[in-house]
């Protein structure tokens, strides 16, 4: 299955399994259509911990990941946790 075919939920699950992703960022299509969207535009650029939902700043509605509505074109990007990356790096270097 290619990344394009995976759902956002599957992608987040894969990120968690990697052990170095500590957060996620909500990204919109950033075009005139989405700028009129009362759901997605306020979430644009918002960051959340990998296991926590995004909380809409106006409505308080919680979203684990896109899509937030029918026709939603938003996606997530991972945020690496450098402490986790460093730990994995040192674990690799210190293997016998």
Phi and psi in degrees as a GROMACS rama.xvg file:
@    title "Ramachandran Plot"
@    xaxis  label "Phi"
@    yaxis  label "Psi"
@TYPE xy
-80.8928  163.011  UNK-2
-59.4415  -36.2172  UNK-3
-63.3668  -27.8726  UNK-4
-85.8797  -16.387  UNK-5
-76.6768  149.094  UNK-6
-79.6175  162.448  UNK-7
-59.9258  -35.6461  UNK-8
-62.7913  -41.6113  UNK-9
-66.0045  -37.784  UNK-10
-64.4946  -44.9993  UNK-11
-62.0488  -40.3977  UNK-12
-60.9295  -42.1057  UNK-13
-62.8844  -41.6573  UNK-14
-60.5622  -43.7841  UNK-15
-60.1915  -40.5707  UNK-16
-64.4973  -27.8349  UNK-17
-68.4982  -27.1111  UNK-18
78.7153  7.051  UNK-19
-124.057  -1.90922  UNK-20
-97.6513  117.853  UNK-21
-102.404  -15.0094  UNK-22
-153.034  -179.314  UNK-23
-144.257  149.732  UNK-24
-121.784  133.423  UNK-25
-84.3141  127.839  UNK-26
-125.121  132.953  UNK-27
-98.1605  176.801  UNK-28
-72.8145  -13.0301  UNK-29
54.0242  48.4781  UNK-30
-128.719  175.166  UNK-31
-57.3409  -30.914  UNK-32
-66.7322  -49.1681  UNK-33
-72.0057  -26.0947  UNK-34
-65.1126  -17.7571  UNK-35
-94.1932  -6.62573  UNK-36
-79.9463  116.828  UNK-37
-72.6565  -15.7546  UNK-38
-88.2379  -55.933  UNK-39
-81.238  -38.9672  UNK-40
-58.6694  -42.9733  UNK-41
-66.325  -19.8318  UNK-42
-85.5197  -15.1729  UNK-43
-55.9889  123.279  UNK-44
82.5166  -3.76643  UNK-45
-68.2519  143.311  UNK-46
-115.973  147.007  UNK-47
-143.115  153.527  UNK-48
-63.7626  154.539  UNK-49
-57.5067  -33.1916  UNK-50
-98.6403  6.79648  UNK-51
-116.059  151.243  UNK-52
-79.6608  162.656  UNK-53
-80.8224  137.222  UNK-54
-111.867  118.505  UNK-55
-60.1312  127.867  UNK-56
-68.6437  -17.0225  UNK-57
-101.495  -49.4126  UNK-58
-92.6987  -20.9257  UNK-59
79.3209  -0.628568  UNK-60
-61.2872  144.194  UNK-61
-107.206  136.964  UNK-62
-131.984  126.453  UNK-63
-75.0349  -34.3094  UNK-64
-171.716  163.874  UNK-65
-67.8644  160.601  UNK-66
-80.324  143.603  UNK-67
-90.3286  -14.0425  UNK-68
-165.577  168.635  UNK-69
-59.5312  134.466  UNK-70
81.8425  5.02285  UNK-71
-64.1701  132.661  UNK-72
-112.684  15.2418  UNK-73
-75.5868  162.129  UNK-74
-147.924  171.215  UNK-75
-110.62  153.176  UNK-76
-125.571  146.019  UNK-77
-77.9809  151.415  UNK-78
-119.006  115.449  UNK-79
-72.653  141.516  UNK-80
-97.458  105.947  UNK-81
-64.6889  -25.0233  UNK-82
-65.9373  -41.2878  UNK-83
-67.4894  -39.8978  UNK-84
-61.9838  -46.902  UNK-85
-60.7598  -43.5118  UNK-86
-60.7629  -46.0269  UNK-87
-63.7595  -39.8061  UNK-88
-59.6755  -49.006  UNK-89
-68.3643  -32.9214  UNK-90
-62.3515  -39.3012  UNK-91
-67.8902  -44.0904  UNK-92
-65.8174  -32.0997  UNK-93
-93.398  8.26866  UNK-94
-68.5795  144.588  UNK-95
